Amino acid sequence: MKKRNLFVLLTMALFSVLAFGLVHAQDPVELRLTWYDDNPRESAALRAALDNFEKDNPDIKVTIDVIDYAEGILKTLPLQIQAGEGPDIARLTAFTGLTDQYLDLTPYITDADYWSKSFPEIILQAMRPKGDTTGIYGYPVQFTITGPFINRTLFEQAGVDVPSDSSDAVTWQEWTDAATKVAKATDTPYAIAMDRSGHRFAGPAISEGATFFDKDGNVTIDSPGFRDMANLLIGWHTDGITPAEVWAGNSGTYAAATDFFLNGQVVFYMAGSWQIGNFDANIGDKFDWEAVPNPTGPGGSTGMPGGAVVMALKETKHPAEVAKVMDYLVQEDVLSEFSAKTLFIPGHLGLVEKGVPYDTTNKFASAALNAFLAQLPNIAEDAYKMNFHPQNSAIFNAIRDRLGQVLNNELTLDEAIVKMQEDTDAAIKAANGG
């Protein structure tokens, strides 16, 4: 009898173990996707796309972790990724310095040729580690161009003509002078503002004639055009026509001047196309706003290309499932709906050609999207080369932080430029194993 009872107990225990394993074998794979928002409609649009994916793929669940851009995406996340503690998927902007940390999706996706034909090769190559010319590691979720916005209502109240209404070639000094007149006439706190960002500064510098590469392809900071734009930025602060807390008040970090524009406190704001959705959602009928062409100079009228990418990370424990999610998100119909909801310029070549039925009735947002699209042909070669340089983050940060020291009277411009070059050379040398 005891042996029979023991047999029954063992059988029941074995059945329980098998049943437990069966239940858990059917649990969905859980993936984490780290994201940042320029405005909440972006993560909402992503969530809607992933909800549709999960309906057809109940064995995979994706959690979106929305984090702060400056502290999270730019600072904390790269350290987590390098330590092997990152998420499965991440939205990044400064991605070229982390290429050894990405997962090659090629063995898992259904059609690598579709990816190669759908996205610009220069961006796909920038995602690859040294020596790899074919791998697929992620995709550009949006294409961006830096450029300025104006508060047109303030110009009208001041009785000052908008310079770009009568000329296709307005200089930075002309915009500075016009915005200053408007600010004085309307008692607006600030005439002009630019995000505290080396990337944001680089486009205007190139327009002013800055050259960032010598004949051998080496990165060089010092040029007359670079100094001209730096001195203009310094002059804005000396004259008190720009919010000092953006550039001088933030040490070692990115800072945006967005709130000053949203609140009608600045006439002219140098930012970029990613702000269109934000302005569409948050300005409402407070004032009329628009995107205007990048100011012109000896180097042309160029913004900086850029945008965000969605990358698969190699430390994931579920590469096949990550690839399945990524393969879904890059499909043309999915990206079209996502771009329409977010007011993004798509990074998908087919959608750029066909156009996107943007989900907005705001005439200012529609006009701004068209204004930035019209500037695509004007982007300078140096702007592309700088944006996709493997150490672009280190270079942009050196420009940003050393200029901040000049504005805080810690360095002269001459000293700052020397330091920028030293910082740049050290970053490139370290990346090359030196």
Backbone hydrogen bonds, N-H to C=O, Kabsch-Sander energy under -0.5 kcal/mol:
donor,donor_aa,acceptor,acceptor_aa,energy
5,N,1,M,-2.6
6,L,2,K,-2.3
7,F,3,K,-2.3
8,V,4,R,-2.3
9,L,5,N,-2.5
10,L,6,L,-2.5
11,T,7,F,-2.5
12,M,8,V,-2.6
13,A,9,L,-2.5
14,L,10,L,-2.6
15,F,11,T,-2.4
16,S,12,M,-2.3
17,V,13,A,-2.3
18,L,14,L,-2.5
19,A,15,F,-2.7
20,F,16,S,-2.8
21,G,17,V,-2.5
22,L,18,L,-2.4
23,V,19,A,-2.4
24,H,20,F,-2.2
25,A,21,G,-1.9
26,Q,22,L,-1.0
26,Q,23,V,-0.6
27,D,24,H,-0.7
29,V,59,D,-3.3
31,L,29,V,-0.6
31,L,61,K,-3.3
33,L,63,T,-3.0
34,T,32,R,-0.5
34,T,89,I,-2.4
35,W,65,D,-2.8
42,E,39,N,-2.1
44,A,40,P,-1.8
45,A,41,R,-2.1
46,L,42,E,-2.1
47,R,43,S,-2.5
48,A,44,A,-2.1
49,A,45,A,-1.9
50,L,46,L,-2.6
51,D,47,R,-2.4
52,N,48,A,-1.7
53,F,49,A,-1.9
54,E,50,L,-2.9
55,K,51,D,-1.5
56,D,52,N,-1.2
56,D,53,F,-0.5
57,N,53,F,-1.2
60,I,57,N,-2.2
61,K,29,V,-3.1
63,T,31,L,-2.9
63,T,61,K,-0.5
65,D,33,L,-2.8
65,D,63,T,-0.6
66,V,64,I,-0.7
67,I,35,W,-2.9
67,I,65,D,-0.6
72,G,68,D,-0.7
73,I,68,D,-1.8
74,L,69,Y,-2.4
76,T,71,E,-2.2
77,L,72,G,-3.4
79,L,75,K,-0.9
80,Q,76,T,-2.0
81,I,77,L,-2.7
82,Q,78,P,-2.5
83,A,79,L,-1.5
84,G,81,I,-1.6
85,E,80,Q,-3.2
88,D,32,R,-1.6
89,I,32,R,-1.8
90,A,311,M,-2.1
91,R,34,T,-2.3
92,L,90,A,-0.6
92,L,309,V,-2.7
95,F,93,T,-1.4
98,L,95,F,-1.5
99,T,96,T,-0.6
101,Q,98,L,-2.5
102,Y,99,T,-1.0
103,L,312,A,-2.5
105,L,103,L,-0.7
105,L,136,I,-3.8
108,Y,105,L,-2.2
109,I,105,L,-2.1
114,Y,111,D,-0.5
115,W,111,D,-1.1
116,S,112,A,-2.3
117,K,113,D,-2.3
118,S,114,Y,-1.5
119,F,115,W,-1.4
123,I,120,P,-0.8
124,L,120,P,-2.1
125,Q,121,E,-2.9
126,A,122,I,-1.2
127,M,123,I,-0.9
127,M,124,L,-0.6
128,R,125,Q,-1.2
132,D,129,P,-2.1
133,T,131,G,-0.5
137,Y,135,G,-0.5
139,Y,310,V,-1.7
141,V,139,Y,-0.7
141,V,308,A,-1.5
142,Q,308,A,-1.4
143,F,345,I,-3.6
144,T,306,G,-2.3
146,T,304,M,-1.8
147,G,271,A,-1.4
149,F,269,Y,-2.5
150,I,290,E,-2.5
151,N,267,V,-2.2
152,R,150,I,-1.0
152,R,288,D,-1.2
153,T,288,D,-1.4
154,L,151,N,-0.6
155,F,151,N,-1.2
156,E,152,R,-2.3
157,Q,153,T,-2.5
158,A,154,L,-2.1
159,G,155,F,-1.1
160,V,155,F,-2.0
165,D,162,V,-2.2
166,S,163,P,-1.2
167,S,163,P,-0.8
172,W,296,T,-0.6
175,W,171,T,-2.1
176,T,172,W,-2.4
177,D,173,Q,-2.6
178,A,174,E,-2.3
179,A,175,W,-2.8
180,T,176,T,-2.0
181,K,177,D,-2.0
182,V,178,A,-2.1
183,A,179,A,-2.6
184,K,180,T,-2.3
185,A,181,K,-2.3
186,T,182,V,-1.8
187,D,183,A,-0.7
188,T,183,A,-1.8
190,Y,265,Q,-1.8
191,A,241,I,-1.5
192,I,241,I,-2.1
193,A,268,F,-1.8
195,D,270,M,-1.5
196,R,255,A,-3.2
197,S,195,D,-1.7
201,F,197,S,-1.8
202,A,198,G,-1.8
203,G,199,H,-0.9
205,A,201,F,-2.1
206,I,202,A,-2.5
207,S,203,G,-2.4
208,E,204,P,-2.0
209,G,206,I,-1.6
210,A,205,A,-2.8
214,D,218,N,-2.2
217,G,214,D,-2.0
220,T,212,F,-2.0
227,R,223,S,-2.3
228,D,224,P,-2.3
229,M,225,G,-2.0
230,A,226,F,-2.4
231,N,227,R,-2.8
232,L,228,D,-1.7
233,L,229,M,-2.3
234,I,230,A,-2.5
235,G,231,N,-2.3
236,W,232,L,-2.0
237,H,233,L,-1.4
238,T,234,I,-2.6
239,D,235,G,-2.6
240,G,237,H,-0.7
241,I,236,W,-2.1
242,T,236,W,-0.7
244,A,242,T,-0.6
246,V,243,P,-1.5
247,W,243,P,-0.7
248,A,244,A,-1.8
249,G,244,A,-1.2
252,G,250,N,-0.6
255,A,196,R,-1.1
260,F,257,A,-0.7
261,F,257,A,-1.2
262,L,258,T,-2.7
263,N,259,D,-2.1
264,G,261,F,-1.9
265,Q,260,F,-3.2
266,V,260,F,-0.6
267,V,190,Y,-1.1
268,F,191,A,-1.8
269,Y,149,F,-2.9
270,M,193,A,-3.1
271,A,147,G,-2.1
271,A,269,Y,-0.9
273,S,145,I,-2.2
275,Q,272,G,-1.9
276,I,273,S,-1.7
279,F,275,Q,-2.7
280,D,276,I,-2.7
281,A,277,G,-1.9
282,N,278,N,-2.1
283,I,279,F,-2.2
284,G,279,F,-0.7
286,K,283,I,-2.1
290,E,150,I,-1.6
292,V,148,P,-2.1
296,T,170,V,-2.5
297,G,300,G,-1.1
299,G,207,S,-2.9
300,G,207,S,-0.6
300,G,297,G,-2.1
306,G,144,T,-1.4
309,V,92,L,-2.9
310,V,139,Y,-2.8
311,M,90,A,-3.0
311,M,309,V,-0.6
312,A,137,Y,-2.2
313,L,88,D,-2.3
314,K,101,Q,-2.0
316,T,313,L,-1.8
322,V,318,H,-2.4
323,A,319,P,-2.4
324,K,320,A,-1.7
325,V,321,E,-2.1
326,M,322,V,-2.6
327,D,323,A,-2.9
328,Y,324,K,-1.5
329,L,325,V,-2.3
330,V,326,M,-1.5
331,Q,328,Y,-1.4
335,L,331,Q,-2.8
336,S,332,E,-2.3
337,E,333,D,-1.9
338,F,334,V,-2.3
339,S,335,L,-2.9
340,A,336,S,-2.3
341,K,337,E,-2.0
342,T,338,F,-2.0
343,L,339,S,-1.6
344,F,339,S,-1.3
345,I,143,F,-0.6
347,G,140,P,-0.5
349,L,118,S,-3.4
349,L,347,G,-0.5
352,V,348,H,-2.0
353,E,349,L,-1.8
354,K,350,G,-2.3
355,G,351,L,-2.9
358,Y,356,V,-1.9
359,D,340,A,-2.2
360,T,358,Y,-1.7
363,K,361,T,-0.7
366,S,362,N,-2.2
367,A,363,K,-2.2
368,A,364,F,-2.1
369,L,365,A,-2.4
370,N,366,S,-1.9
371,A,367,A,-2.2
372,F,368,A,-2.4
373,L,369,L,-2.2
374,A,370,N,-2.0
375,Q,371,A,-0.6
375,Q,372,F,-1.0
376,L,373,L,-1.2
378,N,375,Q,-1.5
379,I,376,L,-1.4
384,Y,380,A,-1.6
385,K,381,E,-2.6
386,M,382,D,-2.6
387,N,383,A,-2.3
388,F,384,Y,-1.9
389,H,386,M,-1.1
392,N,389,H,-2.1
395,I,391,Q,-2.0
396,F,392,N,-3.1
397,N,393,S,-2.5
398,A,394,A,-1.9
399,I,395,I,-2.2
400,R,396,F,-2.6
401,D,397,N,-2.9
402,R,398,A,-2.2
403,L,399,I,-2.0
404,G,400,R,-1.8
405,Q,401,D,-1.6
406,V,402,R,-1.6
407,L,403,L,-2.3
408,N,404,G,-1.2
409,N,406,V,-1.9
410,E,405,Q,-3.3
411,L,405,Q,-1.0
416,A,412,T,-2.5
417,I,413,L,-2.5
418,V,414,D,-1.8
419,K,415,E,-2.3
420,M,416,A,-2.7
421,Q,417,I,-2.1
422,E,418,V,-2.3
423,D,419,K,-2.9
424,T,420,M,-2.5
425,D,421,Q,-2.9
426,A,422,E,-2.3
427,A,423,D,-2.2
428,I,424,T,-2.2
429,K,425,D,-2.4
430,A,426,A,-2.5
431,A,427,A,-2.1
432,N,428,I,-1.4
433,G,430,A,-1.5
434,G,429,K,-3.3
